[in-house]
Amino acid sequence: MTRVAQEIPKIGLVMDAVKVVRWLKAVGDPVTAGEALLEVETEKSVVEIEAAATGRLLQILVQVDEQATVGDQVGWIESAEAQSVAAAAAPRSAEPAPGAAAPAVSVPTLGALASGDAERIRSTPVARRLAAEHGVNLETIAGSGPGGRVQLEDVQRSLAAAPAAVPAAPRAGAPAVQPLTPMRRALARAMTLSNAAVPQFTVARAVDWTVLQALRAEYSAGLPAGALKLSVNDFLLQAVARALLEFPALNATFSGDPDAPDAGLLSASGAHIGLVVAVDNGLLVPVIHDVERLGLVDIVRRRQDCVERGLKGRLKREELVGATISISNLGAEGPDRFNALINPPQAAILAVGRQRDAVVARDGAVVIRPLSELTLTVDHRVADGRLAAQFLGRLVAILEGREWRLQ
């Protein structure tokens, strides 16, 4: 039998910590590689973590409500497989002998500890995090867990016994600092990375909604009352998917350091499109996969389901990753035009300005038409201005045309 470490995989680009919400299996239960084994809470959602191997759950190292970081071992699976996919991907640390305490999981740096210290001291992930937050040296704490492992309670007792620090009195007139929520912190990291690491440019074009408005009303009249509601975003999703198939160079993400020999472009297997959704004090970007295979009715169902579960924090891991482009539509209350920052590692984002009546020239006559400004932000490492302009032009032509797939 082989013992396989169950680790926390990287779920988002800037995710570094999760909280275990629920174990879906108990110790001793059979597990199958790829099935949901536990649920963790990230800065944006609750997602499922899949089992790393087929066998039985041998040991749980991180309990419910405890925190772990990316790469941490949270459990062990006893497997009859010669070598699991996870075990083949990278060398593991020494496995525990039967009946022995599980080895502590190390992290690169923790507050006052050097990396070597963190590797020597057995401690739970949540204990290390609390110690790092308060600058406590774990070497000074006697662990009460198996083999002297430092537990959360040990760190809490150490903090309670330490003399309380007297907070400095706020300077008169100084503004109060509002702590960041986990989601706002995640957004701050992602957008800082986007602005600093991704060379971005924008192209813009107006779209005339006249034909689409009429088709939307026609299609909606043929749908079951109250069951489905076609939105502009559904048409946008189908139109972007069609345009991506015609311009596959944009349906990719940049990978690696530009100076490294292994840098390159990763082409997507289908049209995987993110839809920016506003939530309390932040944004969520659920990803709808393989949109090119869907008719408008299926797109409505998928969009409504993803948005509803996203607002409840119940999206799955795969529903937050894999997109090459996102759509940000601020609706009728939004600005006429705006630029959106790319959500790394995606290659582009489409910003949709509010629809407004505008005076335009058509066939030598002055008419009033419902227009919106579309602004496409593109990763310059993936595409250049000419390709981006061609893509946007084709997207507008699709949106202004009559060729739509309803079913």
C-alpha positions, 0 to 999 in steps of 0.5 A: 500500500502507498500513502499519498499526501492530500494537498491544497492545490492552487485555486486562484492566481493570488490565493495563498490561504484557505479555511477547511469548511467540511470533510466529505469523507471520514477517516477509513472511508473509501475515496476515488481519485478525482471525487470531492474529498473536502470543501475549503473557503477561499477569499472568493468562494467555497470550492471542492478539493478532489481526492489525490488518489483512489484508496481510503482516507487514512488521516486528516491533518487539518480539521474543520475551521483550521487554515492551510496554505497552498501546498500544505498536506491536509491528509493522507490517503492509503492507496493500492496504486503503485504511484498516483498522479499527484505522487508522480508530479513531484517528490514528496517528503518522507511518509509517516510510519504506521501509528506515528504522528504526521509530519508538520507541513512547512511554509517558506517564511512565518513571521519571526521564524526563518524557513529552517525553523519552520521546517524543524518545528511541528505545528498545525497550519492554523497555529503557524498562521496565528503565530506569524500574525502576532510575531510569536516564535514557535520555538518558545512554545511547548506543543501539546499535540502528538510528538510535541506538535504545536496546536492552536491552543498552545499559541493562544495560551502563549499570547494570553500569558504575554503582557498586553501591548498598549496600543498607541493613541491615534493621532488627532484628526488621523483617518481610521484604517478600515481593514480589508475583507478577504475578497477585497484583499484578493482583488487588491493582489490580483489587480496590483499584479495585473497592472504591474505584470501584464502589458495592456492596451485597449481598443474601442468600438460602438455597437448598435443594439437595434437588431438585437433588441428586436430579436431578444424580445422575439426570442423571449416571447417564445420561452416558458413564462418565468422560467428563463430570461434572456439578457444582453449578457447571454448574447454577449457570451455567445457572440464572444465565443463565436469571435474567439473561434474565428480568432483563436490567437486571442483564445490563449493565455501567456505562460512563463517569463518572457526571457525564459526558454519555456515561455509561450502561449497556452491555447484554450480547448474551447471558449471559456468565458468569465462573467464579472459579477458584483458582490458585497464589497467585491467582484466574482468572476464565474467561468462558463466553459465551452460556450461555443457549444451552447445555444442561448437557452443553455447559456441562460441556464448556465449563467443564472446557475453560476451567478446564483451559486456565486452570490451564495459562495458555492461555486466549484473550483473549476468554475473559477478558473480556465477563462481566456477572456471576461465580460464586464457589463455595468448595466444601465447605471454604468458609465458610457465607457470604461476600461477594465483591467485584465484578470490574470492569467486571462488574455483580455476583458471586454468592458460594456458601457451603458446603452444610450440613445445616440444620434448617428448617420445611417445611409445618408440620414440622421437617426437615433439608435441605441448604442453602447461603447465596447472597450477591449483590454488585451494582454500585449504579450498575447496579441497586437493592436491589429488583431485586437481591432479585427476581433472587436470589429467581428464581435460588433458585426455578430452583435448587430447581425441576425445569426443567433443559435437559440437552442 
